[in-house]
């Protein structure tokens, strides 16, 4: 039934492995969409799950299917705890991204674990999930999916940039929303600080003490992906084949790796932003807390960088996956062909009932 008000839970797990983001959001359609985040929380992954998720690309298909079942159960426990703790009721749907295990759209493959039909029964809620698969079947990249939310919920910004495992950007060109992945961010930074026993480089303090390796920086900036036209997207597989071997071929300290890669991120993002000037840029995602990275990006950018409140910084993706689910319930477009390269706009996502 098409209605004006919806109460949903958005669930997101990103490639940076920060944890599972959950947000209870109400959406209202009154000429345009408005929203309110009522409750939100990030559940950090325990070490055993972090390790498994880091190794997903090395699993066989059967191993992935077995892990998918276990992850779906784990995800259901996290969602049930969130619902119970916050005494949530009258939920229209739980809208879940799952966690990306494989993303090879050029081969017609994308696989997010945690999207099995049994999830609906385990949490006793309607579930909307697996938003990427149909787009890939239609010839698209299956990513990014957030731009429809940028368009409908944050229309006052010329650019929306998310700094998560990867940096992605969305904007309008000639009346069409376009978006694409720019470069890796936390998926690389966290990988290297993990080698010295840290989960992340707080405020970018380690990176700020390192030295730029100019030769490595030049090689990173010259990677072929950055010359490709959109639509385009990145996955862990690309990082493991293109980024890690390149960085590891240089025998330099972790601090110098971080410093060099922060400069690479800043230059690569600024190259995209500077295609326009004096525009407003909304920046969200965990990378916002890397103050050194934000400072370096600001040095290169010709646009005004704006950082929103903590709720939007941390839960924008969970918020927007909630919106994707609502649009799916309304049989409205939630996946833009101008973004993904699919053969047409469509309403994507599987709907499971308990």
C-alpha positions in Angstrom: 0.0 0.0 0.0 1.3 3.5 -1.0 1.3 5.7 2.1 2.9 9.0 3.2 4.7 7.8 6.4 7.1 4.9 6.9 9.0 3.6 9.9 12.0 1.4 8.9 15.4 0.2 10.0 18.3 0.7 7.7 21.2 -1.7 8.0 24.6 -1.2 6.4 28.0 -3.0 6.6 30.8 -1.4 4.7 34.1 -2.7 3.3 36.0 -0.7 5.9 34.8 -3.3 8.5 34.0 -0.6 11.0 30.9 -2.6 12.0 27.2 -2.9 11.3 25.4 0.4 11.2 21.7 0.4 12.2 19.3 3.4 12.0 15.6 3.6 12.9 14.3 6.2 10.5 10.9 7.7 9.7 10.3 9.0 6.2 7.5 11.3 5.1 6.5 12.1 1.5 4.9 15.5 1.3 5.7 16.8 -2.2 9.3 15.8 -1.3 10.9 13.4 1.0 11.9 14.3 4.6 13.3 12.1 7.3 14.1 11.8 11.0 16.7 9.4 12.5 15.3 8.3 15.9 17.8 5.7 17.0 21.2 4.7 15.6 24.1 2.5 16.6 27.2 0.9 15.2 27.9 -2.7 16.4 31.6 -3.4 16.0 32.6 -6.8 14.6 34.2 -9.2 17.0 37.7 -10.2 16.0 36.6 -13.6 14.6 34.1 -11.9 12.2 36.5 -9.2 11.2 39.0 -11.9 10.2 36.5 -13.9 8.2 35.2 -10.8 6.4 38.8 -9.7 5.5 39.3 -13.1 3.7 36.1 -13.3 1.7 37.7 -13.0 -1.7 39.8 -16.1 -1.0 36.8 -18.3 -0.2 35.4 -20.8 -2.6 31.7 -20.4 -3.6 30.7 -23.2 -1.3 32.6 -21.6 1.6 30.9 -18.3 0.9 27.5 -20.0 0.9 28.2 -21.6 4.2 29.4 -18.4 5.7 26.4 -16.6 4.3 24.1 -18.8 6.5 26.2 -18.1 9.6 26.4 -14.3 8.8 22.7 -14.1 8.3 22.1 -15.6 11.7 24.7 -13.2 13.3 23.0 -10.3 11.5 19.6 -11.3 12.8 20.9 -11.3 16.3 22.3 -7.8 15.9 19.0 -6.5 14.5 16.9 -8.2 17.1 19.1 -6.7 19.9 18.7 -3.2 18.3 14.9 -3.6 18.1 14.6 -4.9 21.7 17.0 -2.4 23.2 15.1 0.5 21.6 11.7 -1.0 22.1 10.9 -0.5 18.4 7.4 -1.3 17.2 5.3 -0.9 14.0 8.2 -1.4 11.7 7.3 -1.3 8.0 10.5 -3.0 7.0 14.1 -3.8 7.8 16.2 -2.6 4.8 19.5 -4.3 4.7 22.5 -4.0 2.4 24.3 -7.1 3.7 28.1 -7.3 3.4 29.8 -7.4 0.0 31.7 -10.7 -0.5 32.3 -10.4 -4.2 31.9 -7.5 -6.6 32.8 -8.1 -10.2 30.1 -6.4 -12.3 32.2 -6.8 -15.5 31.8 -10.5 -15.0 28.1 -10.2 -14.0 28.9 -11.1 -10.4 27.9 -9.3 -7.2 27.3 -11.2 -3.9 26.3 -9.7 -0.6 26.1 -12.1 2.4 23.4 -11.7 5.0 20.6 -11.4 2.5 19.0 -14.9 2.8 15.2 -15.1 3.0 15.4 -16.7 6.4 16.5 -13.3 7.8 12.8 -12.2 7.8 11.8 -15.2 9.9 14.7 -14.8 12.3 13.8 -11.2 13.1 10.0 -11.5 12.5 10.0 -8.5 10.2 9.5 -7.8 6.5 13.0 -7.5 5.0 14.1 -5.7 1.8 17.6 -6.6 0.7 19.9 -7.6 -2.1 19.6 -4.3 -3.8 22.6 -4.8 -6.1 21.9 -8.0 -7.9 19.1 -6.9 -10.3 21.1 -4.0 -11.5 24.1 -6.2 -12.4 21.6 -8.5 -14.3 20.5 -5.3 -16.2 24.1 -4.7 -17.2 24.9 -2.2 -14.5 27.7 -1.8 -12.0 25.3 -2.6 -9.1 26.9 0.4 -7.4 26.9 3.0 -6.1 23.3 2.8 -4.8 23.4 5.8 -2.4 23.0 8.6 -5.1 19.2 8.3 -5.3 19.2 9.2 -1.6 21.6 12.1 -2.3 19.2 13.3 -4.9 16.0 13.0 -2.8 17.3 13.8 0.7 20.2 16.2 0.2 19.3 18.2 -2.9 21.0 21.4 -1.7 24.5 20.0 -2.3 26.2 20.0 -5.6 28.5 17.1 -4.6 28.0 14.4 -2.0 31.1 12.4 -1.1 31.3 9.5 1.2 34.6 8.4 2.8 34.2 4.8 3.8 36.1 1.8 2.6 36.1 3.6 -0.7 35.4 7.2 -1.6 32.4 7.7 -3.8 30.8 10.8 -5.3 27.5 11.8 -6.7 26.4 15.0 -8.5 24.1 16.2 -11.2 25.2 16.6 -14.9 22.7 18.0 -17.3 19.8 17.1 -15.1 21.0 13.5 -14.6 22.3 12.1 -11.3 25.7 10.5 -11.9 27.9 8.8 -9.3 30.9 6.5 -9.1 33.6 5.2 -6.9 36.7 7.4 -6.8 39.4 5.5 -4.9 40.0 3.3 -1.9 40.2 5.0 1.5 39.7 3.2 4.9 40.0 -0.2 3.3 43.7 0.6 2.6 44.5 2.8 5.6 43.0 0.4 8.1 44.8 -2.5 6.4 48.2 -1.0 7.2 47.5 0.2 10.7 46.1 -3.2 11.5 49.6 -4.5 11.0 50.8 -2.5 14.0 47.8 -3.6 16.2 45.5 -0.6 15.6 42.0 -0.6 14.1 42.4 2.8 12.5 44.6 5.9 12.5 42.9 8.2 14.9 42.5 11.7 13.4 45.2 10.7 10.9 48.0 11.3 13.6 50.2 8.5 12.3 49.9 9.6 8.7 50.7 13.2 9.6 54.1 12.1 11.0 55.1 10.2 7.9 56.9 11.3 4.7 55.5 11.2 1.2 57.2 8.6 -1.1 56.9 10.6 -4.3 57.6 7.6 -6.6 54.9 5.5 -4.9 52.5 8.5 -5.0 53.1 8.9 -8.8 52.4 5.2 -9.4 49.2 5.3 -7.3 48.0 8.4 -9.1 48.7 6.7 -12.5 46.6 3.6 -12.0 44.3 3.0 -15.1 41.1 2.9 -13.1 41.3 6.7 -12.5 41.3 7.4 -16.2 38.1 5.4 -16.8 34.9 7.2 -17.5 31.9 6.6 -15.2 29.9 4.4 -14.5 32.6 2.6 -12.5 32.9 0.9 -9.2 35.6 -0.7 -7.0 35.8 -3.8 -4.9 38.1 -5.5 -2.4 39.4 -7.7 -5.3 40.8 -4.7 -7.1 42.5 -3.4 -4.0 44.2 -6.8 -3.4 45.4 -7.1 -7.0 46.3 -3.4 -7.7 46.9 -1.5 -4.5 48.4 -3.8 -1.9 51.1 -5.4 -4.2 52.1 -1.9 -5.4 52.5 -0.5 -1.9 54.2 -3.6 -0.6 56.8 -3.4 -3.4 58.1 -0.4 -1.6 60.0 -1.1 1.6 58.8 1.9 3.6 57.4 2.4 7.1 53.7 2.2 7.9 53.7 6.0 8.7 55.2 6.7 5.3 52.6 4.4 3.6 49.8 6.2 5.4 51.2 9.6 4.6 51.6 8.8 0.9 48.2 7.2 0.6 46.4 10.1 2.4 48.0 12.4 -0.2 46.9 10.0 -3.0 43.3 10.0 -1.7 43.2 13.8 -1.4 44.6 14.4 -4.9 42.3 11.8 -6.5 39.1 13.1 -4.8 40.1 16.8 -5.5 40.6 15.9 -9.2 36.9 15.0 -9.3 35.6 17.9 -7.2 37.6 20.5 -9.2 35.7 19.7 -12.4 33.4 22.4 -10.9 34.4 25.3 -8.7 32.8 27.2 -5.8 30.3 24.5 -5.1 29.1 23.0 -1.8 30.4 19.5 -1.0 28.7 17.3 1.7 31.3 14.9 3.1 30.2 11.9 5.2 31.5 8.5 6.3 34.1 7.4 8.9 36.9 9.0 6.9 35.6 12.4 8.1 37.2 11.7 11.5 40.6 11.5 9.8 41.3 15.2 10.4 44.6 15.1 8.6 42.9 13.6 5.5 40.2 16.3 5.5 42.9 19.1 5.8 44.8 17.7 2.9 41.7 17.4 0.8 40.7 21.0 1.6 44.2 22.1 0.4 43.6 20.7 -3.0 39.8 21.4 -3.4 38.5 24.5 -5.1 35.1 23.9 -3.4 33.5 24.4 0.0 33.7 21.3 2.1 30.8 20.9 4.6 30.7 18.3 7.3 27.2 17.6 8.8 26.2 16.5 12.3 27.5 13.2 13.7 24.3 11.3 12.9 24.5 12.1 9.2 28.3 11.5 9.1 28.0 8.0 10.6 24.6 6.8 9.4 24.0 8.4 6.0 24.4 5.0 4.2 22.1 3.2 6.7 19.6 6.1 6.3 19.7 5.8 2.5 19.3 2.0 2.4 16.2 2.6 4.5 15.0 5.0 1.8 15.9 2.4 -0.9 13.6 -0.1 0.9 10.8 2.4 1.1 11.0 3.2 -2.6 11.0 -0.5 -3.3 7.8 -0.9 -1.2 6.3 1.9 -3.3 7.5 0.2 -6.5 9.3 3.5 -7.3 12.8 3.8 -8.9 15.6 3.3 -6.4 18.4 2.5 -8.8 19.4 5.0 -11.5 20.8 3.8 -14.8 22.6 7.2 -15.2 24.6 6.1 -12.1 25.2 2.4 -12.6 25.0 2.0 -16.4 22.1 -0.4 -16.3 19.9 -0.7 -19.3 17.1 1.2 -17.5 16.0 2.8 -14.2 14.4 0.2 -11.9 13.1 -0.6 -8.5 15.6 -3.1 -7.0 15.6 -5.3 -3.9 14.1 -8.6 -2.8 11.2 -8.5 -0.4 10.9 -11.3 2.2 8.1 -11.7 4.7 8.4 -13.7 8.0 
